Amino acid sequence: MTPHRPAPTEPAPAEPAPAAPTERPTSAGPFDPAEIPPPTEPPASAEAATPTEPPAPTERPASAERPRALHRAGRTAVAVLALLVAAVSARYFTLDPDTFLADQRTVYLAHLAPLLLHIGGGVTALVAGLPQFLPGLRARRPAVHRWTGRLYVLAAAATGLGGLLIAPHGLHPPLAPLGFTALALLTLTTTALGLHHARHGRLLVHRRWMLRSYALMFTAVTFRLWLLLLTPTPLSPATVYTSGAWASWLLNLAAAELLLRRRPREVERVQFS
């Protein structure tokens, strides 16, 4: 009899070893770095890849250039007209009676000394006053500026004094002579005030008064333009002459005051100093 053998038993499967705990890196902040997703970069676009061109320089609009062009044209016109009138008036020094005003020829010959004082001062002041408008004159050539200014003051005093002496003998009394007398007094006053403020170092005020002085001096131009433009009109010669004796310098003074009010910084920088 064969002995009974027990059935072989299958070995029990081995239990898996517990996995070793993984260490997490310590974080100094309150959030676990493992929980924070890595930053994502935005996809590069085609526009970002291409280099950007520098912006084109902006051009000054034409509307900004227009006032500058008008200002330059005005200064040029003042200089040309002043030199032209000065050249025409200098003919009086030839002492040729044919160069005198026909209606005033007898009066001029009888008062030749005050006439030449008035004309000579006016011609010199018209010319000597022009360099004072050059922006860089007092900065680069202060001595030239001072000497031309002194020459202008002497010339303005001469034309004002001669005007006071010759005006009472003018045409169409009493209105026209009164207009020229007022012009002579104002020329002397504004020039004296400009000199006074310059000697006391008040240069900004000095420039303003000297601009008014030259505006009155420029009456030699505007009065002739007044006669030239209004003589062909139906107005009588007496009306044209008398109105010009007042309007020619009143318009100039009004223009100077308008310039002083609307462009004070430019006047302080450029004009008489």
RABEL-V435810 format. One record per pair of residues at least 12 apart in sequence whose C-alpha atoms are under 10 Angstrom apart, sorted by the first residue. I is the first residue (numbers start at 1). J is the second residue. D is the distance in whole Angstrom. If there is no record, write none. Layout:
I:J:D ; I:J:D
This chain:
75:130:9 ; 75:133:8 ; 75:134:10 ; 78:126:10 ; 78:130:9 ; 78:218:9 ; 78:221:9 ; 79:126:9 ; 79:127:8 ; 79:129:10 ; 79:130:7 ; 79:131:9 ; 79:133:10 ; 81:126:10 ; 81:218:9 ; 81:220:10 ; 81:221:7 ; 81:222:9 ; 81:225:10 ; 82:123:9 ; 82:125:10 ; 82:126:6 ; 82:127:7 ; 82:129:10 ; 82:130:8 ; 82:217:10 ; 82:218:7 ; 82:219:10 ; 82:220:8 ; 82:221:7 ; 82:222:10 ; 83:123:9 ; 83:126:7 ; 83:127:6 ; 83:130:9 ; 83:221:10 ; 84:126:10 ; 84:127:10 ; 84:221:9 ; 85:122:10 ; 85:123:8 ; 85:126:9 ; 85:127:10 ; 85:218:10 ; 85:220:7 ; 85:221:6 ; 85:222:10 ; 85:224:9 ; 86:119:9 ; 86:120:9 ; 86:122:8 ; 86:123:5 ; 86:124:8 ; 86:125:9 ; 86:126:7 ; 86:127:7 ; 86:220:9 ; 86:221:9 ; 87:123:8 ; 87:127:10 ; 88:123:9 ; 89:119:7 ; 89:120:9 ; 89:122:9 ; 89:123:7 ; 89:220:9 ; 90:116:9 ; 90:119:7 ; 90:120:7 ; 90:122:10 ; 90:123:7 ; 90:124:10 ; 91:119:10 ; 92:112:10 ; 92:115:9 ; 92:116:7 ; 92:119:8 ; 92:120:9 ; 93:115:10 ; 93:116:7 ; 93:119:9 ; 93:120:8 ; 95:109:9 ; 95:112:9 ; 95:116:9 ; 96:109:10 ; 97:109:8 ; 103:170:10 ; 103:171:8 ; 104:169:9 ; 104:170:8 ; 104:171:7 ; 107:166:9 ; 107:169:7 ; 107:170:8 ; 107:171:10 ; 108:166:8 ; 108:169:9 ; 108:170:10 ; 111:165:9 ; 111:166:7 ; 111:169:9 ; 112:166:9 ; 113:162:8 ; 113:165:10 ; 113:166:9 ; 114:158:9 ; 114:159:9 ; 114:161:8 ; 114:162:5 ; 114:163:7 ; 114:164:9 ; 114:165:6 ; 114:166:6 ; 114:167:10 ; 115:159:9 ; 115:162:6 ; 115:163:8 ; 115:165:8 ; 115:166:6 ; 115:167:10 ; 116:158:10 ; 116:159:9 ; 116:162:8 ; 116:163:10 ; 117:155:9 ; 117:157:10 ; 117:158:6 ; 117:159:6 ; 117:160:9 ; 117:161:8 ; 117:162:5 ; 117:163:8 ; 117:165:10 ; 117:166:10 ; 118:155:9 ; 118:156:9 ; 118:157:9 ; 118:158:6 ; 118:159:4 ; 118:160:7 ; 118:161:7 ; 118:162:4 ; 118:163:6 ; 118:164:9 ; 118:165:9 ; 118:166:8 ; 118:184:10 ; 119:155:10 ; 119:158:9 ; 119:159:7 ; 119:160:10 ; 119:162:8 ; 119:163:9 ; 119:220:10 ; 120:155:8 ; 120:156:10 ; 120:158:8 ; 120:159:7 ; 120:162:9 ; 121:151:10 ; 121:152:9 ; 121:153:10 ; 121:154:8 ; 121:155:4 ; 121:156:6 ; 121:157:7 ; 121:158:5 ; 121:159:4 ; 121:160:8 ; 121:161:9 ; 121:162:8 ; 121:163:10 ; 121:217:10 ; 122:152:9 ; 122:155:7 ; 122:156:7 ; 122:157:9 ; 122:158:8 ; 122:159:5 ; 122:160:8 ; 122:162:10 ; 122:163:10 ; 122:217:7 ; 122:218:9 ; 122:219:10 ; 122:220:8 ; 123:155:8 ; 123:156:10 ; 123:159:9 ; 123:217:9 ; 123:220:9 ; 124:151:8 ; 124:152:7 ; 124:153:10 ; 124:154:9 ; 124:155:6 ; 124:156:8 ; 124:158:10 ; 124:159:9 ; 125:148:9 ; 125:149:9 ; 125:151:8 ; 125:152:5 ; 125:153:8 ; 125:154:8 ; 125:155:5 ; 125:156:6 ; 125:157:9 ; 125:158:9 ; 125:159:8 ; 125:214:8 ; 125:217:7 ; 125:218:9 ; 126:152:8 ; 126:155:9 ; 126:156:9 ; 126:214:8 ; 126:217:7 ; 126:218:7 ; 126:220:9 ; 126:221:10 ; 127:148:10 ; 127:152:8 ; 128:145:10 ; 128:147:10 ; 128:148:6 ; 128:149:7 ; 128:150:9 ; 128:151:7 ; 128:152:6 ; 128:153:9 ; 128:155:9 ; 129:145:10 ; 129:148:7 ; 129:149:7 ; 129:151:9 ; 129:152:6 ; 129:153:9 ; 129:155:10 ; 129:156:10 ; 129:210:9 ; 129:211:9 ; 129:213:10 ; 129:214:7 ; 129:217:9 ; 129:218:10 ; 129:272:9 ; 130:148:9 ; 130:152:10 ; 130:214:9 ; 130:271:10 ; 130:272:10 ; 131:144:9 ; 131:145:8 ; 131:148:8 ; 131:149:9 ; 131:271:10 ; 131:272:9 ; 132:144:10 ; 132:145:7 ; 132:146:9 ; 132:148:8 ; 132:149:7 ; 132:152:10 ; 132:207:10 ; 132:210:10 ; 132:211:10 ; 132:270:8 ; 132:271:6 ; 132:272:5 ; 132:273:8 ; 133:211:9 ; 133:267:9 ; 133:269:10 ; 133:270:6 ; 133:271:5 ; 133:272:6 ; 133:273:9 ; 134:270:7 ; 134:271:8 ; 134:272:9 ; 135:266:10 ; 135:267:10 ; 135:269:7 ; 135:270:5 ; 135:271:7 ; 135:272:9 ; 136:269:9 ; 136:270:8 ; 137:270:9 ; 137:273:10 ; 138:270:9 ; 138:272:9 ; 138:273:7 ; 142:273:10 ; 145:272:9 ; 145:273:8 ; 146:273:9 ; 149:195:9 ; 149:210:9 ; 149:272:9 ; 149:273:9 ; 150:195:9 ; 152:191:9 ; 152:210:10 ; 152:214:9 ; 153:188:9 ; 153:191:6 ; 153:192:8 ; 153:194:9 ; 153:195:8 ; 153:210:9 ; 153:213:10 ; 154:191:9 ; 156:184:9 ; 156:187:7 ; 156:188:7 ; 156:190:10 ; 156:191:7 ; 156:192:9 ; 156:213:8 ; 156:214:9 ; 156:216:10 ; 156:217:8 ; 157:184:9 ; 157:185:10 ; 157:187:8 ; 157:188:6 ; 157:189:9 ; 157:191:8 ; 157:192:9 ; 158:184:10 ; 158:188:9 ; 159:184:8 ; 159:187:9 ; 159:188:9 ; 159:217:9 ; 160:180:10 ; 160:181:9 ; 160:182:10 ; 160:183:8 ; 160:184:5 ; 160:185:7 ; 160:186:8 ; 160:187:6 ; 160:188:6 ; 160:189:9 ; 160:191:10 ; 160:217:9 ; 161:181:10 ; 161:184:7 ; 161:185:8 ; 161:187:10 ; 161:188:8 ; 162:184:8 ; 163:177:10 ; 163:180:7 ; 163:181:7 ; 163:182:10 ; 163:183:8 ; 163:184:6 ; 163:185:9 ; 163:187:10 ; 164:177:9 ; 164:178:10 ; 164:180:8 ; 164:181:6 ; 164:182:9 ; 164:183:9 ; 164:184:6 ; 164:185:8 ; 165:181:9 ; 165:184:10 ; 166:180:9 ; 166:181:9 ; 167:179:9 ; 167:180:6 ; 167:181:6 ; 167:182:10 ; 167:183:10 ; 167:184:9 ; 168:180:9 ; 168:181:8 ; 171:238:8 ; 171:241:8 ; 171:242:8 ; 172:237:10 ; 172:238:6 ; 172:239:9 ; 172:241:8 ; 172:242:7 ; 173:238:10 ; 173:242:9 ; 174:242:9 ; 175:241:10 ; 175:242:6 ; 175:243:9 ; 175:245:8 ; 175:246:9 ; 176:238:9 ; 176:239:10 ; 176:241:7 ; 176:242:5 ; 176:243:8 ; 176:244:8 ; 176:245:5 ; 176:246:7 ; 177:242:8 ; 177:245:8 ; 177:246:10 ; 178:242:10 ; 178:245:8 ; 178:246:9 ; 179:242:8 ; 179:243:9 ; 179:244:9 ; 179:245:5 ; 179:246:5 ; 179:247:9 ; 179:248:10 ; 179:249:9 ; 179:250:10 ; 180:242:10 ; 180:244:10 ; 180:245:6 ; 180:246:7 ; 180:249:9 ; 181:245:9 ; 182:245:10 ; 182:246:9 ; 182:249:10 ; 183:216:7 ; 183:217:9 ; 183:219:9 ; 183:245:9 ; 183:246:8 ; 183:248:10 ; 183:249:7 ; 183:250:9 ; 184:216:9 ; 184:217:9 ; 186:212:9 ; 186:213:8 ; 186:216:8 ; 186:217:10 ; 186:249:10 ; 187:210:10 ; 187:212:8 ; 187:213:6 ; 187:214:8 ; 187:215:9 ; 187:216:6 ; 187:217:7 ; 188:213:8 ; 188:216:10 ; 189:209:9 ; 189:213:8 ; 190:206:10 ; 190:208:9 ; 190:209:6 ; 190:210:7 ; 190:211:9 ; 190:212:7 ; 190:213:5 ; 190:214:9 ; 190:216:9 ; 191:206:9 ; 191:209:7 ; 191:210:6 ; 191:211:9 ; 191:212:8 ; 191:213:6 ; 191:214:9 ; 191:216:10 ; 192:206:10 ; 192:209:9 ; 192:210:9 ; 192:213:9 ; 193:205:9 ; 193:206:7 ; 193:208:10 ; 193:209:6 ; 193:210:8 ; 193:213:9 ; 194:206:4 ; 194:207:7 ; 194:208:8 ; 194:209:5 ; 194:210:5 ; 194:211:9 ; 194:212:9 ; 194:213:8 ; 194:272:9 ; 194:273:9 ; 195:207:10 ; 195:209:9 ; 195:210:8 ; 196:209:10 ; 197:209:9 ; 198:210:10 ; 198:273:8 ; 202:273:10 ; 203:268:9 ; 203:272:9 ; 203:273:6 ; 204:264:10 ; 204:267:9 ; 204:268:6 ; 204:269:9 ; 204:271:10 ; 204:272:9 ; 204:273:7 ; 205:268:9 ; 205:272:10 ; 205:273:9 ; 206:268:10 ; 206:272:8 ; 206:273:7 ; 207:267:8 ; 207:268:7 ; 207:269:9 ; 207:270:9 ; 207:271:6 ; 207:272:5 ; 207:273:5 ; 208:256:9 ; 208:257:9 ; 208:260:7 ; 208:264:9 ; 208:267:8 ; 208:268:8 ; 208:271:8 ; 208:272:7 ; 208:273:9 ; 209:256:10 ; 209:272:9 ; 209:273:10 ; 210:271:9 ; 210:272:6 ; 210:273:8 ; 211:253:9 ; 211:256:7 ; 211:257:9 ; 211:259:10 ; 211:260:9 ; 211:267:9 ; 211:271:7 ; 211:272:6 ; 211:273:9 ; 212:252:8 ; 212:253:6 ; 212:254:9 ; 212:255:9 ; 212:256:6 ; 212:257:8 ; 212:260:9 ; 213:252:10 ; 213:253:9 ; 213:256:9 ; 214:252:9 ; 214:253:9 ; 214:256:9 ; 214:272:9 ; 215:249:8 ; 215:250:9 ; 215:251:9 ; 215:252:5 ; 215:253:6 ; 215:254:9 ; 215:255:8 ; 215:256:6 ; 215:257:10 ; 216:248:9 ; 216:249:6 ; 216:250:8 ; 216:251:9 ; 216:252:6 ; 216:253:6 ; 216:256:9 ; 217:249:8 ; 217:252:9 ; 217:253:10 ; 218:248:9 ; 218:249:8 ; 218:252:7 ; 218:253:10 ; 219:244:10 ; 219:245:9 ; 219:246:10 ; 219:247:9 ; 219:248:6 ; 219:249:5 ; 219:250:9 ; 219:251:9 ; 219:252:7 ; 219:253:9 ; 220:248:8 ; 220:249:9 ; 221:248:8 ; 221:249:10 ; 222:244:8 ; 222:245:10 ; 222:247:9 ; 222:248:5 ; 222:249:8 ; 222:251:9 ; 222:252:8 ; 223:241:9 ; 223:243:10 ; 223:244:6 ; 223:245:7 ; 223:246:9 ; 223:247:8 ; 223:248:5 ; 223:249:8 ; 224:241:10 ; 224:244:9 ; 224:248:9 ; 225:244:9 ; 225:248:9 ; 226:240:8 ; 226:241:8 ; 226:243:9 ; 226:244:6 ; 226:245:9 ; 226:247:9 ; 226:248:7 ; 227:240:7 ; 227:241:7 ; 227:243:10 ; 227:244:7 ; 227:245:10 ; 227:248:10 ; 228:240:10 ; 230:244:9
